[in-house]
C-alpha cells in the first residue's frame, strides 16, 4: 500500500541556525500526532543537512537532499556525490526539480544518470517533472510529462520502483500564486499512473506515491490531497513555516 507523503523543499532558504530552529519546531508540533500512513520529509540546503539529520534522529521525520551529482567523485567543483550524502545520514534525494531543469540546464539524459547513481547507492528518489504554461496552453502537457517520466525513469527494472516517489510539478503553478485545480491534478496523476502501469504493471503503478507540487497551502491542500491518485505534496513556500507545514500534514 502506497504511503501519503508531505515533503518540504526548503530550496535556498534558511542558514544553519534557522534550519535547526525550523526542524525543531516541526518535530515538537508532530510529537502528539498519529501519522501511521503519512511520511514527513524535509529537504534543507547542503550546509544544514548533517545538523538536521541529527535533530530528526529518533523522530518520524525523514531528511532528503535537494540535488546530487551523478559521478562518484572527481573534478566537479561545487557538486555533491551520493556517497557524501550518505556519509551524513541522508538516504533520499530530490532529482529533476523544475528549477534544476530550467536554471541549471539539467536534461532528461543527465537525470537518468543521476537516478541510476542514486539507486546504486540504495537511495530513495523524489523524481520531479512537469509542464510550463506554454505546454499547458498548447495542450501539449500530457506529451511533455510522459516524455520526462519515460526518459528519466523507464530504463529502470520494475524492482527499482520501490525506491521511487514521483512529484508532478505544473511549472506554471510554482511560486505564481496559480494552482492547478484538484480536478487538473487528479487528471494528470491518473495519467502518470497509467503510463507507469503500461510500461511495467498495475502493481508497480498502484504502489508508487505521486505527489503534487504547485503552490500547495493549508487552504487548498485538503481538497487536492483527497483526490484518488494524489498521494501528497512536494511543498515549497509553505514548508518554511512550521505551522503551515503541519497543517498540510494534517490535511490527510
Phi and psi restraints in degrees (value plus and minus 20) as a CYANA .aco file:
   2 UNK   PHI     -92.9   -52.9
   2 UNK   PSI     131.9   171.9
   3 UNK   PHI    -111.5   -71.5
   3 UNK   PSI     132.7   172.7
   4 UNK   PHI    -102.1   -62.1
   4 UNK   PSI     120.7   160.7
   5 UNK   PHI    -157.7  -117.7
   5 UNK   PSI     115.2   155.2
   6 UNK   PHI    -142.4  -102.4
   6 UNK   PSI      94.1   134.1
   7 UNK   PHI    -136.3   -96.3
   7 UNK   PSI     106.4   146.4
   8 UNK   PHI    -120.7   -80.7
   8 UNK   PSI      94.4   134.4
   9 UNK   PHI    -114.8   -74.8
   9 UNK   PSI      87.8   127.8
  10 UNK   PHI     -98.9   -58.9
  10 UNK   PSI     -30.2     9.8
  11 UNK   PHI      31.8    71.8
  11 UNK   PSI    -167.6  -127.6
  12 UNK   PHI    -111.7   -71.7
  12 UNK   PSI      45.3    85.3
  13 UNK   PHI    -154.6  -114.6
  13 UNK   PSI     132.6   172.6
  14 UNK   PHI      55.0    95.0
  14 UNK   PSI      97.1   137.1
  15 UNK   PHI     -96.5   -56.5
  15 UNK   PSI    -193.5  -153.5
  16 UNK   PHI     -79.6   -39.6
  16 UNK   PSI     -67.3   -27.3
  17 UNK   PHI     -85.2   -45.2
  17 UNK   PSI     -61.8   -21.8
  18 UNK   PHI     -85.3   -45.3
  18 UNK   PSI     -55.9   -15.9
  19 UNK   PHI     -86.2   -46.2
  19 UNK   PSI     -64.4   -24.4
  20 UNK   PHI     -83.8   -43.8
  20 UNK   PSI     -59.3   -19.3
  21 UNK   PHI     -85.5   -45.5
  21 UNK   PSI     -63.7   -23.7
  22 UNK   PHI     -85.1   -45.1
  22 UNK   PSI     -66.7   -26.7
  23 UNK   PHI     -87.6   -47.6
  23 UNK   PSI     -55.1   -15.1
  24 UNK   PHI     -81.9   -41.9
  24 UNK   PSI     -60.8   -20.8
  25 UNK   PHI     -88.0   -48.0
  25 UNK   PSI     -59.5   -19.5
  26 UNK   PHI     -84.2   -44.2
  26 UNK   PSI     -63.7   -23.7
  27 UNK   PHI     -79.3   -39.3
  27 UNK   PSI     -64.8   -24.8
  28 UNK   PHI     -82.5   -42.5
  28 UNK   PSI     -62.2   -22.2
  29 UNK   PHI     -93.6   -53.6
  29 UNK   PSI     -44.4    -4.4
  30 UNK   PHI    -107.7   -67.7
  30 UNK   PSI     -31.0     9.0
  31 UNK   PHI     -73.5   -33.5
  31 UNK   PSI     -62.6   -22.6
  32 UNK   PHI    -122.2   -82.2
  32 UNK   PSI      -5.0    35.0
  33 UNK   PHI    -118.2   -78.2
  33 UNK   PSI     122.8   162.8
  34 UNK   PHI    -116.6   -76.6
  34 UNK   PSI      90.9   130.9
  35 UNK   PHI    -151.6  -111.6
  35 UNK   PSI      32.2    72.2
  36 UNK   PHI     -78.4   -38.4
  36 UNK   PSI     -54.7   -14.7
  37 UNK   PHI    -127.9   -87.9
  37 UNK   PSI      -6.0    34.0
  38 UNK   PHI    -141.1  -101.1
  38 UNK   PSI     102.4   142.4
  39 UNK   PHI    -111.5   -71.5
  39 UNK   PSI     116.8   156.8
  40 UNK   PHI    -136.3   -96.3
  40 UNK   PSI     102.5   142.5
  41 UNK   PHI    -146.8  -106.8
  41 UNK   PSI     119.9   159.9
  42 UNK   PHI    -145.2  -105.2
  42 UNK   PSI     125.6   165.6
  43 UNK   PHI    -148.4  -108.4
  43 UNK   PSI      69.8   109.8
  44 UNK   PHI     -98.9   -58.9
  44 UNK   PSI     158.0   198.0
  45 UNK   PHI     -89.8   -49.8
  45 UNK   PSI     145.0   185.0
  46 UNK   PHI     -76.3   -36.3
  46 UNK   PSI     -60.5   -20.5
  47 UNK   PHI     -88.2   -48.2
  47 UNK   PSI     -37.9     2.1
  48 UNK   PHI    -123.9   -83.9
  48 UNK   PSI     -26.9    13.1
  49 UNK   PHI     -75.9   -35.9
  49 UNK   PSI     -71.6   -31.6
  50 UNK   PHI     -81.0   -41.0
  50 UNK   PSI     -63.3   -23.3
  51 UNK   PHI     -88.1   -48.1
  51 UNK   PSI     -58.8   -18.8
  52 UNK   PHI     -88.0   -48.0
  52 UNK   PSI     -58.2   -18.2
  53 UNK   PHI     -78.2   -38.2
  53 UNK   PSI     -64.3   -24.3
  54 UNK   PHI     -85.3   -45.3
  54 UNK   PSI     -60.3   -20.3
  55 UNK   PHI     -84.4   -44.4
  55 UNK   PSI     -56.4   -16.4
  56 UNK   PHI    -105.9   -65.9
  56 UNK   PSI     -25.9    14.1
  57 UNK   PHI     -80.1   -40.1
  57 UNK   PSI     119.7   159.7
  58 UNK   PHI      48.3    88.3
  58 UNK   PSI      -1.9    38.1
  59 UNK   PHI    -139.5   -99.5
  59 UNK   PSI     156.9   196.9
  60 UNK   PHI    -108.2   -68.2
  60 UNK   PSI     -22.1    17.9
  61 UNK   PHI     -98.9   -58.9
  61 UNK   PSI     113.0   153.0
  62 UNK   PHI    -125.1   -85.1
  62 UNK   PSI     134.4   174.4
  63 UNK   PHI    -141.4  -101.4
  63 UNK   PSI     110.5   150.5
  64 UNK   PHI    -139.6   -99.6
  64 UNK   PSI     134.4   174.4
  65 UNK   PHI    -109.3   -69.3
  65 UNK   PSI     137.3   177.3
  66 UNK   PHI    -107.2   -67.2
  66 UNK   PSI     -31.4     8.6
  67 UNK   PHI    -191.5  -151.5
  67 UNK   PSI     151.6   191.6
  68 UNK   PHI    -186.8  -146.8
  68 UNK   PSI     124.0   164.0
  69 UNK   PHI    -104.4   -64.4
  69 UNK   PSI     134.2   174.2
  70 UNK   PHI    -101.6   -61.6
  70 UNK   PSI     -37.5     2.5
  71 UNK   PHI    -105.8   -65.8
  71 UNK   PSI     134.9   174.9
  72 UNK   PHI     -90.2   -50.2
  72 UNK   PSI     -59.8   -19.8
  73 UNK   PHI    -188.5  -148.5
  73 UNK   PSI     156.8   196.8
  74 UNK   PHI     117.0   157.0
  74 UNK   PSI    -188.8  -148.8
  75 UNK   PHI    -105.3   -65.3
  75 UNK   PSI      51.2    91.2
  76 UNK   PHI    -146.0  -106.0
  76 UNK   PSI      55.7    95.7
  77 UNK   PHI     -73.6   -33.6
  77 UNK   PSI     109.7   149.7
  78 UNK   PHI      67.7   107.7
  78 UNK   PSI     -22.3    17.7
  79 UNK   PHI    -118.9   -78.9
  79 UNK   PSI     144.8   184.8
  80 UNK   PHI    -149.0  -109.0
  80 UNK   PSI     113.9   153.9
  81 UNK   PHI    -115.1   -75.1
  81 UNK   PSI     146.1   186.1
  82 UNK   PHI     -80.7   -40.7
  82 UNK   PSI     -61.6   -21.6
  83 UNK   PHI     -82.9   -42.9
  83 UNK   PSI     -57.0   -17.0
  84 UNK   PHI     -84.2   -44.2
  84 UNK   PSI     -62.8   -22.8
  85 UNK   PHI     -82.8   -42.8
  85 UNK   PSI     -65.5   -25.5
  86 UNK   PHI     -85.3   -45.3
  86 UNK   PSI     -49.3    -9.3
  87 UNK   PHI     -87.4   -47.4
  87 UNK   PSI     -40.0     0.0
  88 UNK   PHI    -126.8   -86.8
  88 UNK   PSI      -6.0    34.0
  89 UNK   PHI      69.6   109.6
  89 UNK   PSI      -2.8    37.2
  90 UNK   PHI    -120.5   -80.5
  90 UNK   PSI     103.3   143.3
  91 UNK   PHI    -142.1  -102.1
  91 UNK   PSI      -1.2    38.8
  92 UNK   PHI    -164.6  -124.6
  92 UNK   PSI     125.4   165.4
  93 UNK   PHI    -164.1  -124.1
  93 UNK   PSI     122.6   162.6
  94 UNK   PHI    -107.2   -67.2
  94 UNK   PSI     107.3   147.3
  95 UNK   PHI    -147.5  -107.5
  95 UNK   PSI     123.2   163.2
  96 UNK   PHI      60.9   100.9
  96 UNK   PSI      -3.7    36.3
  97 UNK   PHI     -76.6   -36.6
  97 UNK   PSI     126.1   166.1
  98 UNK   PHI     -75.7   -35.7
  98 UNK   PSI     -53.0   -13.0
  99 UNK   PHI     -91.8   -51.8
  99 UNK   PSI     -53.3   -13.3
 100 UNK   PHI     -88.2   -48.2
 100 UNK   PSI     -61.2   -21.2
 101 UNK   PHI     -84.9   -44.9
 101 UNK   PSI     -64.6   -24.6
 102 UNK   PHI     -98.2   -58.2
 102 UNK   PSI     -73.4   -33.4
 103 UNK   PHI    -104.1   -64.1
 103 UNK   PSI     -44.8    -4.8
 104 UNK   PHI    -137.5   -97.5
 104 UNK   PSI      -7.9    32.1
 105 UNK   PHI      36.3    76.3
 105 UNK   PSI      15.9    55.9
 106 UNK   PHI     -93.8   -53.8
 106 UNK   PSI     108.2   148.2
 107 UNK   PHI    -118.0   -78.0
 107 UNK   PSI     147.6   187.6
 108 UNK   PHI     -78.9   -38.9
 108 UNK   PSI     -58.2   -18.2
 109 UNK   PHI     -86.1   -46.1
 109 UNK   PSI     -63.9   -23.9
 110 UNK   PHI     -81.5   -41.5
 110 UNK   PSI     -63.1   -23.1
 111 UNK   PHI     -86.3   -46.3
 111 UNK   PSI     -56.1   -16.1
 112 UNK   PHI     -81.0   -41.0
 112 UNK   PSI     -59.0   -19.0
 113 UNK   PHI     -85.0   -45.0
 113 UNK   PSI     -63.5   -23.5
 114 UNK   PHI     -82.7   -42.7
 114 UNK   PSI     -61.2   -21.2
 115 UNK   PHI     -78.9   -38.9
 115 UNK   PSI     -67.9   -27.9
 116 UNK   PHI     -81.2   -41.2
 116 UNK   PSI     -62.3   -22.3
 117 UNK   PHI     -83.4   -43.4
 117 UNK   PSI     -65.2   -25.2
 118 UNK   PHI     -80.2   -40.2
 118 UNK   PSI     -63.5   -23.5
 119 UNK   PHI     -87.6   -47.6
 119 UNK   PSI     -56.2   -16.2
 120 UNK   PHI     -81.7   -41.7
 120 UNK   PSI     -46.8    -6.8
 121 UNK   PHI    -117.8   -77.8
 121 UNK   PSI      -3.0    37.0
 122 UNK   PHI      37.2    77.2
 122 UNK   PSI      18.8    58.8
 123 UNK   PHI    -120.4   -80.4
 123 UNK   PSI     129.0   169.0
 124 UNK   PHI    -108.2   -68.2
 124 UNK   PSI     128.0   168.0
 125 UNK   PHI    -144.9  -104.9
 125 UNK   PSI     112.5   152.5
 126 UNK   PHI    -120.5   -80.5
 126 UNK   PSI      86.8   126.8
 127 UNK   PHI    -120.3   -80.3
 127 UNK   PSI     101.2   141.2
 128 UNK   PHI    -122.6   -82.6
 128 UNK   PSI     131.5   171.5
 129 UNK   PHI    -186.7  -146.7
 129 UNK   PSI     142.5   182.5
 130 UNK   PHI     142.0   182.0
 130 UNK   PSI     144.7   184.7
 131 UNK   PHI    -118.6   -78.6
 131 UNK   PSI     136.3   176.3
 132 UNK   PHI    -109.2   -69.2
 132 UNK   PSI     152.0   192.0
 133 UNK   PHI     -78.5   -38.5
 133 UNK   PSI     -60.4   -20.4
 134 UNK   PHI     -79.3   -39.3
 134 UNK   PSI     -60.2   -20.2
 135 UNK   PHI     -85.4   -45.4
 135 UNK   PSI     -60.2   -20.2
 136 UNK   PHI     -85.5   -45.5
 136 UNK   PSI     -65.1   -25.1
 137 UNK   PHI     -86.1   -46.1
 137 UNK   PSI     -53.7   -13.7
 138 UNK   PHI    -107.2   -67.2
 138 UNK   PSI     -13.9    26.1
 139 UNK   PHI      39.7    79.7
 139 UNK   PSI      13.3    53.3
 140 UNK   PHI    -123.5   -83.5
 140 UNK   PSI     -12.7    27.3
 141 UNK   PHI     -86.1   -46.1
 141 UNK   PSI     -57.2   -17.2
 142 UNK   PHI     -86.1   -46.1
 142 UNK   PSI     -60.8   -20.8
 143 UNK   PHI     -84.7   -44.7
 143 UNK   PSI     -61.5   -21.5
 144 UNK   PHI     -84.0   -44.0
 144 UNK   PSI     -67.6   -27.6
 145 UNK   PHI     -83.2   -43.2
 145 UNK   PSI     -64.1   -24.1
 146 UNK   PHI     -80.4   -40.4
 146 UNK   PSI     -62.2   -22.2
 147 UNK   PHI     -83.3   -43.3
 147 UNK   PSI     -64.3   -24.3
 148 UNK   PHI     -85.1   -45.1
 148 UNK   PSI     -61.4   -21.4
 149 UNK   PHI     -87.1   -47.1
 149 UNK   PSI     -67.1   -27.1
 150 UNK   PHI     -82.7   -42.7
 150 UNK   PSI     -67.6   -27.6
 151 UNK   PHI     -88.2   -48.2
 151 UNK   PSI     -51.3   -11.3
 152 UNK   PHI    -108.2   -68.2
 152 UNK   PSI     -46.2    -6.2
 153 UNK   PHI    -150.8  -110.8
 153 UNK   PSI     -38.9     1.1
 154 UNK   PHI    -100.0   -60.0
 154 UNK   PSI     -14.5    25.5
 155 UNK   PHI    -103.6   -63.6
 155 UNK   PSI     -26.0    14.0
 156 UNK   PHI    -103.4   -63.4
 156 UNK   PSI     131.9   171.9
 157 UNK   PHI     -93.9   -53.9
 157 UNK   PSI     136.5   176.5
 158 UNK   PHI     -77.1   -37.1
 158 UNK   PSI     -55.4   -15.4
 159 UNK   PHI     -83.3   -43.3
 159 UNK   PSI     -44.2    -4.2
 160 UNK   PHI     -92.6   -52.6
 160 UNK   PSI     -38.7     1.3
 161 UNK   PHI     -90.9   -50.9
 161 UNK   PSI     -29.1    10.9
 162 UNK   PHI     -87.3   -47.3
 162 UNK   PSI     -36.6     3.4
 163 UNK   PHI    -129.3   -89.3
 163 UNK   PSI      -3.6    36.4
 164 UNK   PHI    -133.5   -93.5
 164 UNK   PSI     111.1   151.1
 165 UNK   PHI    -138.0   -98.0
 165 UNK   PSI     112.3   152.3
 166 UNK   PHI    -117.2   -77.2
 166 UNK   PSI     125.4   165.4
 167 UNK   PHI    -155.9  -115.9
 167 UNK   PSI      88.6   128.6
 168 UNK   PHI    -104.9   -64.9
 168 UNK   PSI     100.7   140.7
 169 UNK   PHI    -137.9   -97.9
 169 UNK   PSI      82.8   122.8
 170 UNK   PHI     -90.7   -50.7
 170 UNK   PSI      86.1   126.1
 171 UNK   PHI     -78.2   -38.2
 171 UNK   PSI     -51.1   -11.1
 172 UNK   PHI     -88.6   -48.6
 172 UNK   PSI     -29.3    10.7
 173 UNK   PHI    -134.0   -94.0
 173 UNK   PSI      -3.2    36.8
 174 UNK   PHI    -123.8   -83.8
 174 UNK   PSI      95.5   135.5
 175 UNK   PHI      49.1    89.1
 175 UNK   PSI      -6.8    33.2
 176 UNK   PHI    -125.6   -85.6
 176 UNK   PSI     -31.5     8.5
 177 UNK   PHI      67.7   107.7
 177 UNK   PSI     -33.9     6.1
 178 UNK   PHI    -102.3   -62.3
 178 UNK   PSI     127.6   167.6
 179 UNK   PHI    -159.1  -119.1
 179 UNK   PSI     117.0   157.0
 180 UNK   PHI     -81.8   -41.8
 180 UNK   PSI     122.3   162.3
 181 UNK   PHI     -85.4   -45.4
 181 UNK   PSI     136.9   176.9
 182 UNK   PHI     -73.6   -33.6
 182 UNK   PSI     -55.0   -15.0
 183 UNK   PHI     -88.5   -48.5
 183 UNK   PSI     -60.2   -20.2
 184 UNK   PHI     -85.2   -45.2
 184 UNK   PSI     -60.8   -20.8
 185 UNK   PHI     -82.5   -42.5
 185 UNK   PSI     -67.5   -27.5
 186 UNK   PHI     -82.1   -42.1
 186 UNK   PSI     -61.5   -21.5
 187 UNK   PHI     -78.3   -38.3
 187 UNK   PSI     -66.5   -26.5
 188 UNK   PHI     -91.4   -51.4
 188 UNK   PSI     -60.2   -20.2
 189 UNK   PHI     -83.5   -43.5
 189 UNK   PSI     -59.5   -19.5
 190 UNK   PHI     -85.0   -45.0
 190 UNK   PSI     -59.1   -19.1
 191 UNK   PHI     -83.0   -43.0
 191 UNK   PSI     -63.6   -23.6
 192 UNK   PHI     -82.2   -42.2
 192 UNK   PSI     -64.7   -24.7
 193 UNK   PHI     -83.1   -43.1
 193 UNK   PSI     -54.9   -14.9
 194 UNK   PHI     -88.1   -48.1
 194 UNK   PSI     -61.9   -21.9
 195 UNK   PHI     -89.6   -49.6
 195 UNK   PSI     -50.3   -10.3
 196 UNK   PHI     -87.5   -47.5
 196 UNK   PSI     -62.8   -22.8
 197 UNK   PHI     -84.0   -44.0
 197 UNK   PSI     -59.9   -19.9
 198 UNK   PHI     -85.2   -45.2
 198 UNK   PSI     -56.0   -16.0
 199 UNK   PHI     -97.7   -57.7
 199 UNK   PSI     -62.9   -22.9
 200 UNK   PHI    -129.6   -89.6
 200 UNK   PSI    -115.0   -75.0
 201 UNK   PHI    -183.9  -143.9
 201 UNK   PSI     152.2   192.2
 202 UNK   PHI     -84.1   -44.1
 202 UNK   PSI     -55.2   -15.2
 203 UNK   PHI     -83.2   -43.2
 203 UNK   PSI     -65.8   -25.8
 204 UNK   PHI     -80.3   -40.3
 204 UNK   PSI     -66.4   -26.4
 205 UNK   PHI     -84.2   -44.2
 205 UNK   PSI     -61.2   -21.2
 206 UNK   PHI     -90.0   -50.0
 206 UNK   PSI     -44.9    -4.9
 207 UNK   PHI    -112.6   -72.6
 207 UNK   PSI     -31.3     8.7
 208 UNK   PHI    -106.7   -66.7
 208 UNK   PSI     109.4   149.4
 209 UNK   PHI     -98.6   -58.6
 209 UNK   PSI     114.1   154.1
 210 UNK   PHI    -139.1   -99.1
 210 UNK   PSI      96.8   136.8
 211 UNK   PHI    -116.1   -76.1
 211 UNK   PSI     131.4   171.4
 212 UNK   PHI    -122.8   -82.8
 212 UNK   PSI     112.3   152.3
 213 UNK   PHI    -150.0  -110.0
 213 UNK   PSI      71.1   111.1
 214 UNK   PHI    -187.3  -147.3
 214 UNK   PSI      65.2   105.2
 215 UNK   PHI      36.6    76.6
 215 UNK   PSI      26.2    66.2
 216 UNK   PHI     -98.1   -58.1
 216 UNK   PSI     114.1   154.1
 217 UNK   PHI    -163.0  -123.0
 217 UNK   PSI     148.7   188.7
 218 UNK   PHI     -74.6   -34.6
 218 UNK   PSI     -50.4   -10.4
 219 UNK   PHI     -93.9   -53.9
 219 UNK   PSI     -41.4    -1.4
 220 UNK   PHI    -141.9  -101.9
 220 UNK   PSI     -26.4    13.6
 221 UNK   PHI     -83.0   -43.0
 221 UNK   PSI     -63.1   -23.1
 222 UNK   PHI     -79.8   -39.8
 222 UNK   PSI     -62.6   -22.6
 223 UNK   PHI     -89.4   -49.4
 223 UNK   PSI     -61.0   -21.0
 224 UNK   PHI     -86.6   -46.6
 224 UNK   PSI     -67.0   -27.0
 225 UNK   PHI     -88.9   -48.9
 225 UNK   PSI     -37.0     3.0
 226 UNK   PHI     -96.9   -56.9
 226 UNK   PSI     -33.0     7.0
 227 UNK   PHI     -90.1   -50.1
 227 UNK   PSI     125.3   165.3
 228 UNK   PHI     -75.2   -35.2
 228 UNK   PSI     -61.2   -21.2
 229 UNK   PHI    -122.9   -82.9
 229 UNK   PSI     -12.7    27.3
 230 UNK   PHI    -119.3   -79.3
 230 UNK   PSI      94.1   134.1
 231 UNK   PHI    -122.9   -82.9
 231 UNK   PSI      -7.5    32.5
 232 UNK   PHI     121.4   161.4
 232 UNK   PSI    -180.5  -140.5
 233 UNK   PHI    -161.2  -121.2
 233 UNK   PSI     128.8   168.8
 234 UNK   PHI    -119.5   -79.5
 234 UNK   PSI      89.4   129.4
 235 UNK   PHI    -122.4   -82.4
 235 UNK   PSI     115.1   155.1
 236 UNK   PHI    -120.6   -80.6
 236 UNK   PSI    -118.3   -78.3
 237 UNK   PHI     -73.4   -33.4
 237 UNK   PSI     -63.9   -23.9
 238 UNK   PHI     -86.8   -46.8
 238 UNK   PSI     -37.2     2.8
 239 UNK   PHI     -96.7   -56.7
 239 UNK   PSI     -32.1     7.9
 240 UNK   PHI    -107.2   -67.2
 240 UNK   PSI     -25.1    14.9
 241 UNK   PHI    -137.4   -97.4
 241 UNK   PSI      95.9   135.9
 242 UNK   PHI     -78.1   -38.1
 242 UNK   PSI     -61.2   -21.2
 243 UNK   PHI     -83.7   -43.7
 243 UNK   PSI     -65.8   -25.8
 244 UNK   PHI     -84.2   -44.2
 244 UNK   PSI     -62.4   -22.4
 245 UNK   PHI     -82.2   -42.2
 245 UNK   PSI     -63.1   -23.1
 246 UNK   PHI     -86.4   -46.4
 246 UNK   PSI     -55.9   -15.9
 247 UNK   PHI     -81.0   -41.0
 247 UNK   PSI     -57.6   -17.6
 248 UNK   PHI     -85.4   -45.4
 248 UNK   PSI     -62.1   -22.1
 249 UNK   PHI     -80.7   -40.7
 249 UNK   PSI     -60.6   -20.6
 250 UNK   PHI     -93.4   -53.4
 250 UNK   PSI     -31.4     8.6
 251 UNK   PHI     -83.6   -43.6
 251 UNK   PSI     -39.3     0.7
